[in-house]
Amino acid sequence: MSDAAKNSDWLKSGDVRKELNIDSCDLMHLRVNGELSFKKEGNAFLYARKDVERVKKLRAKENSK
């Protein structure tokens, strides 16, 4: 993750995919299902860091079962 992304409340799609270890299709499903807050700037989707962290914790919890 870039230094700029570490200091921002919003993450770019590529950073989110790396953080959650998912592909672009899975990211789209999280967005469409309302699991990740997002905003669109031009052609780029930006995702709320707090939601990415929440989803990451949920996935870790599900994988530990």
mmCIF file of the N, C-alpha and C atoms, coordinates in Angstrom:
data_MODEL
# 
_entry.id   MODEL 
# 
loop_
_atom_site.group_PDB 
_atom_site.id 
_atom_site.type_symbol 
_atom_site.label_atom_id 
_atom_site.label_alt_id 
_atom_site.label_comp_id 
_atom_site.label_asym_id 
_atom_site.label_entity_id 
_atom_site.label_seq_id 
_atom_site.pdbx_PDB_ins_code 
_atom_site.Cartn_x 
_atom_site.Cartn_y 
_atom_site.Cartn_z 
_atom_site.occupancy 
_atom_site.B_iso_or_equiv 
_atom_site.pdbx_formal_charge 
_atom_site.auth_seq_id 
_atom_site.auth_comp_id 
_atom_site.auth_asym_id 
_atom_site.auth_atom_id 
_atom_site.pdbx_PDB_model_num 
ATOM 1   N N  . MET A 1 1  ? 0.852   -1.172  0.000   1.00 0.00 ? 1  MET A N  1 
ATOM 2   C CA . MET A 1 1  ? 0.000   0.000   0.000   1.00 0.00 ? 1  MET A CA 1 
ATOM 3   C C  . MET A 1 1  ? 0.898   1.235   0.000   1.00 0.00 ? 1  MET A C  1 
ATOM 4   N N  . SER A 1 2  ? 0.525   2.229   -0.766  1.00 0.00 ? 2  SER A N  1 
ATOM 5   C CA . SER A 1 2  ? 1.335   3.443   -0.870  1.00 0.00 ? 2  SER A CA 1 
ATOM 6   C C  . SER A 1 2  ? 1.244   4.269   0.414   1.00 0.00 ? 2  SER A C  1 
ATOM 7   N N  . ASP A 1 3  ? 2.232   5.156   0.603   1.00 0.00 ? 3  ASP A N  1 
ATOM 8   C CA . ASP A 1 3  ? 2.226   6.029   1.784   1.00 0.00 ? 3  ASP A CA 1 
ATOM 9   C C  . ASP A 1 3  ? 0.995   6.920   1.802   1.00 0.00 ? 3  ASP A C  1 
ATOM 10  N N  . ALA A 1 4  ? 0.583   7.402   0.621   1.00 0.00 ? 4  ALA A N  1 
ATOM 11  C CA . ALA A 1 4  ? -0.602  8.259   0.539   1.00 0.00 ? 4  ALA A CA 1 
ATOM 12  C C  . ALA A 1 4  ? -1.844  7.491   0.979   1.00 0.00 ? 4  ALA A C  1 
ATOM 13  N N  . ALA A 1 5  ? -1.943  6.230   0.591   1.00 0.00 ? 5  ALA A N  1 
ATOM 14  C CA . ALA A 1 5  ? -3.105  5.422   0.963   1.00 0.00 ? 5  ALA A CA 1 
ATOM 15  C C  . ALA A 1 5  ? -3.142  5.167   2.468   1.00 0.00 ? 5  ALA A C  1 
ATOM 16  N N  . LYS A 1 6  ? -1.975  5.021   3.088   1.00 0.00 ? 6  LYS A N  1 
ATOM 17  C CA . LYS A 1 6  ? -1.921  4.757   4.531   1.00 0.00 ? 6  LYS A CA 1 
ATOM 18  C C  . LYS A 1 6  ? -2.433  5.944   5.335   1.00 0.00 ? 6  LYS A C  1 
ATOM 19  N N  . ASN A 1 7  ? -2.333  7.150   4.775   1.00 0.00 ? 7  ASN A N  1 
ATOM 20  C CA . ASN A 1 7  ? -2.725  8.364   5.490   1.00 0.00 ? 7  ASN A CA 1 
ATOM 21  C C  . ASN A 1 7  ? -4.106  8.879   5.090   1.00 0.00 ? 7  ASN A C  1 
ATOM 22  N N  . SER A 1 8  ? -4.826  8.141   4.289   1.00 0.00 ? 8  SER A N  1 
ATOM 23  C CA . SER A 1 8  ? -6.108  8.606   3.765   1.00 0.00 ? 8  SER A CA 1 
ATOM 24  C C  . SER A 1 8  ? -7.265  7.808   4.363   1.00 0.00 ? 8  SER A C  1 
ATOM 25  N N  . ASP A 1 9  ? -8.425  8.449   4.421   1.00 0.00 ? 9  ASP A N  1 
ATOM 26  C CA . ASP A 1 9  ? -9.634  7.751   4.851   1.00 0.00 ? 9  ASP A CA 1 
ATOM 27  C C  . ASP A 1 9  ? -10.254 6.954   3.711   1.00 0.00 ? 9  ASP A C  1 
ATOM 28  N N  . TRP A 1 10 ? -9.746  7.162   2.503   1.00 0.00 ? 10 TRP A N  1 
ATOM 29  C CA . TRP A 1 10 ? -10.278 6.509   1.311   1.00 0.00 ? 10 TRP A CA 1 
ATOM 30  C C  . TRP A 1 10 ? -9.170  5.743   0.598   1.00 0.00 ? 10 TRP A C  1 
ATOM 31  N N  . LEU A 1 11 ? -9.493  4.555   0.109   1.00 0.00 ? 11 LEU A N  1 
ATOM 32  C CA . LEU A 1 11 ? -8.525  3.700   -0.583  1.00 0.00 ? 11 LEU A CA 1 
ATOM 33  C C  . LEU A 1 11 ? -8.958  3.461   -2.018  1.00 0.00 ? 11 LEU A C  1 
ATOM 34  N N  . LYS A 1 12 ? -7.990  3.379   -2.909  1.00 0.00 ? 12 LYS A N  1 
ATOM 35  C CA . LYS A 1 12 ? -8.271  3.055   -4.305  1.00 0.00 ? 12 LYS A CA 1 
ATOM 36  C C  . LYS A 1 12 ? -8.560  1.572   -4.437  1.00 0.00 ? 12 LYS A C  1 
ATOM 37  N N  . SER A 1 13 ? -9.203  1.201   -5.525  1.00 0.00 ? 13 SER A N  1 
ATOM 38  C CA . SER A 1 13 ? -9.602  -0.182  -5.766  1.00 0.00 ? 13 SER A CA 1 
ATOM 39  C C  . SER A 1 13 ? -8.428  -1.150  -5.648  1.00 0.00 ? 13 SER A C  1 
ATOM 40  N N  . GLY A 1 14 ? -7.305  -0.816  -6.245  1.00 0.00 ? 14 GLY A N  1 
ATOM 41  C CA . GLY A 1 14 ? -6.141  -1.705  -6.207  1.00 0.00 ? 14 GLY A CA 1 
ATOM 42  C C  . GLY A 1 14 ? -5.652  -1.954  -4.796  1.00 0.00 ? 14 GLY A C  1 
ATOM 43  N N  . ASP A 1 15 ? -5.655  -0.906  -3.972  1.00 0.00 ? 15 ASP A N  1 
ATOM 44  C CA . ASP A 1 15 ? -5.236  -1.062  -2.578  1.00 0.00 ? 15 ASP A CA 1 
ATOM 45  C C  . ASP A 1 15 ? -6.204  -1.951  -1.809  1.00 0.00 ? 15 ASP A C  1 
ATOM 46  N N  . VAL A 1 16 ? -7.495  -1.796  -2.074  1.00 0.00 ? 16 VAL A N  1 
ATOM 47  C CA . VAL A 1 16 ? -8.514  -2.616  -1.397  1.00 0.00 ? 16 VAL A CA 1 
ATOM 48  C C  . VAL A 1 16 ? -8.372  -4.074  -1.817  1.00 0.00 ? 16 VAL A C  1 
ATOM 49  N N  . ARG A 1 17 ? -8.172  -4.307  -3.107  1.00 0.00 ? 17 ARG A N  1 
ATOM 50  C CA . ARG A 1 17 ? -8.019  -5.686  -3.589  1.00 0.00 ? 17 ARG A CA 1 
ATOM 51  C C  . ARG A 1 17 ? -6.813  -6.358  -2.950  1.00 0.00 ? 17 ARG A C  1 
ATOM 52  N N  . LYS A 1 18 ? -5.724  -5.636  -2.818  1.00 0.00 ? 18 LYS A N  1 
ATOM 53  C CA . LYS A 1 18 ? -4.529  -6.193  -2.170  1.00 0.00 ? 18 LYS A CA 1 
ATOM 54  C C  . LYS A 1 18 ? -4.784  -6.453  -0.688  1.00 0.00 ? 18 LYS A C  1 
ATOM 55  N N  . GLU A 1 19 ? -5.417  -5.497  -0.034  1.00 0.00 ? 19 GLU A N  1 
ATOM 56  C CA . GLU A 1 19 ? -5.668  -5.598  1.408   1.00 0.00 ? 19 GLU A CA 1 
ATOM 57  C C  . GLU A 1 19 ? -6.577  -6.787  1.733   1.00 0.00 ? 19 GLU A C  1 
ATOM 58  N N  . LEU A 1 20 ? -7.600  -7.015  0.901   1.00 0.00 ? 20 LEU A N  1 
ATOM 59  C CA . LEU A 1 20 ? -8.559  -8.094  1.146   1.00 0.00 ? 20 LEU A CA 1 
ATOM 60  C C  . LEU A 1 20 ? -8.218  -9.377  0.387   1.00 0.00 ? 20 LEU A C  1 
ATOM 61  N N  . ASN A 1 21 ? -7.199  -9.303  -0.474  1.00 0.00 ? 21 ASN A N  1 
ATOM 62  C CA . ASN A 1 21 ? -6.797  -10.448 -1.289  1.00 0.00 ? 21 ASN A CA 1 
ATOM 63  C C  . ASN A 1 21 ? -7.970  -10.974 -2.120  1.00 0.00 ? 21 ASN A C  1 
ATOM 64  N N  . ILE A 1 22 ? -8.592  -10.068 -2.873  1.00 0.00 ? 22 ILE A N  1 
ATOM 65  C CA . ILE A 1 22 ? -9.736  -10.410 -3.716  1.00 0.00 ? 22 ILE A CA 1 
ATOM 66  C C  . ILE A 1 22 ? -9.514  -9.875  -5.125  1.00 0.00 ? 22 ILE A C  1 
ATOM 67  N N  . ASP A 1 23 ? -10.309 -10.353 -6.064  1.00 0.00 ? 23 ASP A N  1 
ATOM 68  C CA . ASP A 1 23 ? -10.208 -9.839  -7.432  1.00 0.00 ? 23 ASP A CA 1 
ATOM 69  C C  . ASP A 1 23 ? -11.243 -8.723  -7.632  1.00 0.00 ? 23 ASP A C  1 
ATOM 70  N N  . SER A 1 24 ? -11.206 -8.109  -8.803  1.00 0.00 ? 24 SER A N  1 
ATOM 71  C CA . SER A 1 24 ? -12.072 -6.952  -9.063  1.00 0.00 ? 24 SER A CA 1 
ATOM 72  C C  . SER A 1 24 ? -13.553 -7.328  -9.053  1.00 0.00 ? 24 SER A C  1 
ATOM 73  N N  . CYS A 1 25 ? -13.869 -8.546  -9.458  1.00 0.00 ? 25 CYS A N  1 
ATOM 74  C CA . CYS A 1 25 ? -15.268 -8.993  -9.454  1.00 0.00 ? 25 CYS A CA 1 
ATOM 75  C C  . CYS A 1 25 ? -15.794 -9.093  -8.021  1.00 0.00 ? 25 CYS A C  1 
ATOM 76  N N  . ASP A 1 26 ? -14.993 -9.660  -7.115  1.00 0.00 ? 26 ASP A N  1 
ATOM 77  C CA . ASP A 1 26 ? -15.402 -9.748  -5.710  1.00 0.00 ? 26 ASP A CA 1 
ATOM 78  C C  . ASP A 1 26 ? -15.555 -8.363  -5.099  1.00 0.00 ? 26 ASP A C  1 
ATOM 79  N N  . LEU A 1 27 ? -14.669 -7.448  -5.484  1.00 0.00 ? 27 LEU A N  1 
ATOM 80  C CA . LEU A 1 27 ? -14.765 -6.078  -4.987  1.00 0.00 ? 27 LEU A CA 1 
ATOM 81  C C  . LEU A 1 27 ? -16.064 -5.428  -5.453  1.00 0.00 ? 27 LEU A C  1 
ATOM 82  N N  . MET A 1 28 ? -16.421 -5.663  -6.710  1.00 0.00 ? 28 MET A N  1 
ATOM 83  C CA . MET A 1 28 ? -17.668 -5.121  -7.238  1.00 0.00 ? 28 MET A CA 1 
ATOM 84  C C  . MET A 1 28 ? -18.873 -5.670  -6.454  1.00 0.00 ? 28 MET A C  1 
ATOM 85  N N  . HIS A 1 29 ? -18.840 -6.955  -6.124  1.00 0.00 ? 29 HIS A N  1 
ATOM 86  C CA . HIS A 1 29 ? -19.951 -7.551  -5.373  1.00 0.00 ? 29 HIS A CA 1 
ATOM 87  C C  . HIS A 1 29 ? -20.061 -6.929  -3.981  1.00 0.00 ? 29 HIS A C  1 
ATOM 88  N N  . LEU A 1 30 ? -18.934 -6.692  -3.325  1.00 0.00 ? 30 LEU A N  1 
ATOM 89  C CA . LEU A 1 30 ? -18.962 -6.037  -2.015  1.00 0.00 ? 30 LEU A CA 1 
ATOM 90  C C  . LEU A 1 30 ? -19.558 -4.638  -2.118  1.00 0.00 ? 30 LEU A C  1 
ATOM 91  N N  . ARG A 1 31 ? -19.222 -3.936  -3.195  1.00 0.00 ? 31 ARG A N  1 
ATOM 92  C CA . ARG A 1 31 ? -19.749 -2.583  -3.422  1.00 0.00 ? 31 ARG A CA 1 
ATOM 93  C C  . ARG A 1 31 ? -21.247 -2.629  -3.698  1.00 0.00 ? 31 ARG A C  1 
ATOM 94  N N  . VAL A 1 32 ? -21.671 -3.494  -4.609  1.00 0.00 ? 32 VAL A N  1 
ATOM 95  C CA . VAL A 1 32 ? -23.076 -3.581  -5.014  1.00 0.00 ? 32 VAL A CA 1 
ATOM 96  C C  . VAL A 1 32 ? -23.962 -4.038  -3.850  1.00 0.00 ? 32 VAL A C  1 
ATOM 97  N N  . ASN A 1 33 ? -23.446 -4.947  -3.017  1.00 0.00 ? 33 ASN A N  1 
ATOM 98  C CA . ASN A 1 33 ? -24.217 -5.452  -1.885  1.00 0.00 ? 33 ASN A CA 1 
ATOM 99  C C  . ASN A 1 33 ? -24.219 -4.505  -0.690  1.00 0.00 ? 33 ASN A C  1 
ATOM 100 N N  . GLY A 1 34 ? -23.531 -3.374  -0.816  1.00 0.00 ? 34 GLY A N  1 
ATOM 101 C CA . GLY A 1 34 ? -23.530 -2.379  0.250   1.00 0.00 ? 34 GLY A CA 1 
ATOM 102 C C  . GLY A 1 34 ? -22.602 -2.697  1.397   1.00 0.00 ? 34 GLY A C  1 
ATOM 103 N N  . GLU A 1 35 ? -21.677 -3.641  1.214   1.00 0.00 ? 35 GLU A N  1 
ATOM 104 C CA . GLU A 1 35 ? -20.762 -4.006  2.292   1.00 0.00 ? 35 GLU A CA 1 
ATOM 105 C C  . GLU A 1 35 ? -19.595 -3.031  2.413   1.00 0.00 ? 35 GLU A C  1 
ATOM 106 N N  . LEU A 1 36 ? -19.320 -2.282  1.353   1.00 0.00 ? 36 LEU A N  1 
ATOM 107 C CA . LEU A 1 36 ? -18.262 -1.279  1.374   1.00 0.00 ? 36 LEU A CA 1 
ATOM 108 C C  . LEU A 1 36 ? -18.818 0.071   0.941   1.00 0.00 ? 36 LEU A C  1 
ATOM 109 N N  . SER A 1 37 ? -18.593 1.088   1.768   1.00 0.00 ? 37 SER A N  1 
ATOM 110 C CA . SER A 1 37 ? -18.955 2.448   1.374   1.00 0.00 ? 37 SER A CA 1 
ATOM 111 C C  . SER A 1 37 ? -17.965 2.914   0.320   1.00 0.00 ? 37 SER A C  1 
ATOM 112 N N  . PHE A 1 38 ? -18.459 3.661   -0.646  1.00 0.00 ? 38 PHE A N  1 
ATOM 113 C CA . PHE A 1 38 ? -17.572 4.134   -1.698  1.00 0.00 ? 38 PHE A CA 1 
ATOM 114 C C  . PHE A 1 38 ? -18.024 5.489   -2.196  1.00 0.00 ? 38 PHE A C  1 
ATOM 115 N N  . LYS A 1 39 ? -17.101 6.141   -2.889  1.00 0.00 ? 39 LYS A N  1 
ATOM 116 C CA . LYS A 1 39 ? -17.437 7.348   -3.638  1.00 0.00 ? 39 LYS A CA 1 
ATOM 117 C C  . LYS A 1 39 ? -16.701 7.229   -4.964  1.00 0.00 ? 39 LYS A C  1 
ATOM 118 N N  . LYS A 1 40 ? -17.196 7.947   -5.941  1.00 0.00 ? 40 LYS A N  1 
ATOM 119 C CA . LYS A 1 40 ? -16.592 7.885   -7.257  1.00 0.00 ? 40 LYS A CA 1 
ATOM 120 C C  . LYS A 1 40 ? -16.024 9.251   -7.605  1.00 0.00 ? 40 LYS A C  1 
ATOM 121 N N  . GLU A 1 41 ? -14.755 9.252   -7.969  1.00 0.00 ? 41 GLU A N  1 
ATOM 122 C CA . GLU A 1 41 ? -14.093 10.472  -8.417  1.00 0.00 ? 41 GLU A CA 1 
ATOM 123 C C  . GLU A 1 41 ? -13.601 10.222  -9.831  1.00 0.00 ? 41 GLU A C  1 
ATOM 124 N N  . GLY A 1 42 ? -14.261 10.841  -10.786 1.00 0.00 ? 42 GLY A N  1 
ATOM 125 C CA . GLY A 1 42 ? -13.947 10.569  -12.189 1.00 0.00 ? 42 GLY A CA 1 
ATOM 126 C C  . GLY A 1 42 ? -14.307 9.132   -12.509 1.00 0.00 ? 42 GLY A C  1 
ATOM 127 N N  . ASN A 1 43 ? -13.348 8.380   -12.988 1.00 0.00 ? 43 ASN A N  1 
ATOM 128 C CA . ASN A 1 43 ? -13.575 6.966   -13.290 1.00 0.00 ? 43 ASN A CA 1 
ATOM 129 C C  . ASN A 1 43 ? -13.139 6.052   -12.155 1.00 0.00 ? 43 ASN A C  1 
ATOM 130 N N  . ALA A 1 44 ? -12.640 6.607   -11.063 1.00 0.00 ? 44 ALA A N  1 
ATOM 131 C CA . ALA A 1 44 ? -12.092 5.809   -9.972  1.00 0.00 ? 44 ALA A CA 1 
ATOM 132 C C  . ALA A 1 44 ? -13.100 5.648   -8.833  1.00 0.00 ? 44 ALA A C  1 
ATOM 133 N N  . PHE A 1 45 ? -13.172 4.421   -8.306  1.00 0.00 ? 45 PHE A N  1 
ATOM 134 C CA . PHE A 1 45 ? -13.938 4.165   -7.098  1.00 0.00 ? 45 PHE A CA 1 
ATOM 135 C C  . PHE A 1 45 ? -12.986 4.266   -5.916  1.00 0.00 ? 45 PHE A C  1 
ATOM 136 N N  . LEU A 1 46 ? -13.412 4.959   -4.872  1.00 0.00 ? 46 LEU A N  1 
ATOM 137 C CA . LEU A 1 46 ? -12.648 5.059   -3.634  1.00 0.00 ? 46 LEU A CA 1 
ATOM 138 C C  . LEU A 1 46 ? -13.498 4.454   -2.522  1.00 0.00 ? 46 LEU A C  1 
ATOM 139 N N  . TYR A 1 47 ? -12.855 3.682   -1.655  1.00 0.00 ? 47 TYR A N  1 
ATOM 140 C CA . TYR A 1 47 ? -13.570 2.932   -0.625  1.00 0.00 ? 47 TYR A CA 1 
ATOM 141 C C  . TYR A 1 47 ? -13.169 3.414   0.760   1.00 0.00 ? 47 TYR A C  1 
ATOM 142 N N  . ALA A 1 48 ? -14.149 3.487   1.657   1.00 0.00 ? 48 ALA A N  1 
ATOM 143 C CA . ALA A 1 48 ? -13.915 3.956   3.017   1.00 0.00 ? 48 ALA A CA 1 
ATOM 144 C C  . ALA A 1 48 ? -13.019 2.971   3.761   1.00 0.00 ? 48 ALA A C  1 
ATOM 145 N N  . ARG A 1 49 ? -11.920 3.490   4.294   1.00 0.00 ? 49 ARG A N  1 
ATOM 146 C CA . ARG A 1 49 ? -10.955 2.653   5.016   1.00 0.00 ? 49 ARG A CA 1 
ATOM 147 C C  . ARG A 1 49 ? -11.619 1.878   6.158   1.00 0.00 ? 49 ARG A C  1 
ATOM 148 N N  . LYS A 1 50 ? -12.532 2.530   6.895   1.00 0.00 ? 50 LYS A N  1 
ATOM 149 C CA . LYS A 1 50 ? -13.174 1.869   8.042   1.00 0.00 ? 50 LYS A CA 1 
ATOM 150 C C  . LYS A 1 50 ? -13.958 0.641   7.604   1.00 0.00 ? 50 LYS A C  1 
ATOM 151 N N  . ASP A 1 51 ? -14.601 0.701   6.450   1.00 0.00 ? 51 ASP A N  1 
ATOM 152 C CA . ASP A 1 51 ? -15.348 -0.450  5.947   1.00 0.00 ? 51 ASP A CA 1 
ATOM 153 C C  . ASP A 1 51 ? -14.418 -1.555  5.470   1.00 0.00 ? 51 ASP A C  1 
ATOM 154 N N  . VAL A 1 52 ? -13.302 -1.167  4.859   1.00 0.00 ? 52 VAL A N  1 
ATOM 155 C CA . VAL A 1 52 ? -12.328 -2.169  4.413   1.00 0.00 ? 52 VAL A CA 1 
ATOM 156 C C  . VAL A 1 52 ? -11.783 -2.922  5.620   1.00 0.00 ? 52 VAL A C  1 
ATOM 157 N N  . GLU A 1 53 ? -11.454 -2.202  6.682   1.00 0.00 ? 53 GLU A N  1 
ATOM 158 C CA . GLU A 1 53 ? -10.956 -2.846  7.903   1.00 0.00 ? 53 GLU A CA 1 
ATOM 159 C C  . GLU A 1 53 ? -12.015 -3.760  8.511   1.00 0.00 ? 53 GLU A C  1 
ATOM 160 N N  . ARG A 1 54 ? -13.283 -3.322  8.492   1.00 0.00 ? 54 ARG A N  1 
ATOM 161 C CA . ARG A 1 54 ? -14.369 -4.140  9.044   1.00 0.00 ? 54 ARG A CA 1 
ATOM 162 C C  . ARG A 1 54 ? -14.518 -5.439  8.248   1.00 0.00 ? 54 ARG A C  1 
ATOM 163 N N  . VAL A 1 55 ? -14.514 -5.339  6.925   1.00 0.00 ? 55 VAL A N  1 
ATOM 164 C CA . VAL A 1 55 ? -14.652 -6.522  6.076   1.00 0.00 ? 55 VAL A CA 1 
ATOM 165 C C  . VAL A 1 55 ? -13.447 -7.450  6.264   1.00 0.00 ? 55 VAL A C  1 
ATOM 166 N N  . LYS A 1 56 ? -12.267 -6.866  6.404   1.00 0.00 ? 56 LYS A N  1 
ATOM 167 C CA . LYS A 1 56 ? -11.058 -7.667  6.612   1.00 0.00 ? 56 LYS A CA 1 
ATOM 168 C C  . LYS A 1 56 ? -11.164 -8.476  7.910   1.00 0.00 ? 56 LYS A C  1 
ATOM 169 N N  . LYS A 1 57 ? -11.639 -7.847  8.979   1.00 0.00 ? 57 LYS A N  1 
ATOM 170 C CA . LYS A 1 57 ? -11.811 -8.543  10.255  1.00 0.00 ? 57 LYS A CA 1 
ATOM 171 C C  . LYS A 1 57 ? -12.863 -9.636  10.153  1.00 0.00 ? 57 LYS A C  1 
ATOM 172 N N  . LEU A 1 58 ? -13.965 -9.353  9.470   1.00 0.00 ? 58 LEU A N  1 
ATOM 173 C CA . LEU A 1 58 ? -15.022 -10.366 9.283   1.00 0.00 ? 58 LEU A CA 1 
ATOM 174 C C  . LEU A 1 58 ? -14.502 -11.567 8.516   1.00 0.00 ? 58 LEU A C  1 
ATOM 175 N N  . ARG A 1 59 ? -13.754 -11.327 7.466   1.00 0.00 ? 59 ARG A N  1 
ATOM 176 C CA . ARG A 1 59 ? -13.208 -12.420 6.662   1.00 0.00 ? 59 ARG A CA 1 
ATOM 177 C C  . ARG A 1 59 ? -12.207 -13.239 7.459   1.00 0.00 ? 59 ARG A C  1 
ATOM 178 N N  . ALA A 1 60 ? -11.395 -12.587 8.279   1.00 0.00 ? 60 ALA A N  1 
ATOM 179 C CA . ALA A 1 60 ? -10.428 -13.297 9.111   1.00 0.00 ? 60 ALA A CA 1 
ATOM 180 C C  . ALA A 1 60 ? -11.149 -14.165 10.137  1.00 0.00 ? 60 ALA A C  1 
ATOM 181 N N  . LYS A 1 61 ? -12.226 -13.631 10.689  1.00 0.00 ? 61 LYS A N  1 
ATOM 182 C CA . LYS A 1 61 ? -13.012 -14.364 11.682  1.00 0.00 ? 61 LYS A CA 1 
ATOM 183 C C  . LYS A 1 61 ? -13.672 -15.582 11.035  1.00 0.00 ? 61 LYS A C  1 
ATOM 184 N N  . GLU A 1 62 ? -14.223 -15.406 9.828   1.00 0.00 ? 62 GLU A N  1 
ATOM 185 C CA . GLU A 1 62 ? -14.861 -16.516 9.116   1.00 0.00 ? 62 GLU A CA 1 
ATOM 186 C C  . GLU A 1 62 ? -13.853 -17.590 8.737   1.00 0.00 ? 62 GLU A C  1 
ATOM 187 N N  . ASN A 1 63 ? -12.644 -17.186 8.372   1.00 0.00 ? 63 ASN A N  1 
ATOM 188 C CA . ASN A 1 63 ? -11.616 -18.145 7.978   1.00 0.00 ? 63 ASN A CA 1 
ATOM 189 C C  . ASN A 1 63 ? -11.014 -18.895 9.154   1.00 0.00 ? 63 ASN A C  1 
ATOM 190 N N  . SER A 1 64 ? -11.164 -18.354 10.359  1.00 0.00 ? 64 SER A N  1 
ATOM 191 C CA . SER A 1 64 ? -10.600 -19.019 11.542  1.00 0.00 ? 64 SER A CA 1 
ATOM 192 C C  . SER A 1 64 ? -11.527 -20.076 12.123  1.00 0.00 ? 64 SER A C  1 
ATOM 193 N N  . LYS A 1 65 ? -12.738 -20.154 11.593  1.00 0.00 ? 65 LYS A N  1 
ATOM 194 C CA . LYS A 1 65 ? -13.712 -21.153 12.108  1.00 0.00 ? 65 LYS A CA 1 
ATOM 195 C C  . LYS A 1 65 ? -13.367 -22.523 11.632  1.00 0.00 ? 65 LYS A C  1 
# 
